[in-house]
Amino acid sequence: MGALYLLLPISLILVVLIGAAFWWAIFSGQFEDTDAAARSILEDDDTPESNEANKSADKKD
């Protein structure tokens, strides 16, 4: 029974802290554009920069 007197307030404090963090995340815009990270991976330019430098050097000659 003594453990409940310790664990119950700790768990309630954690629930309140997690709820506050979630509330902050919602209203600070963390969930506004959830697809941007997924699109950035697919739209990434995978050409190595050394090849681009060689191509631009070839064009100048």
Buried (B, 14 or more C-beta within 10 A) or exposed (E): EEEEEEEEEEEEEEEEEEEEEEEEEEEEEEEEEEEEEEEEEEEEEEEEEEEEEEEEEEEEE
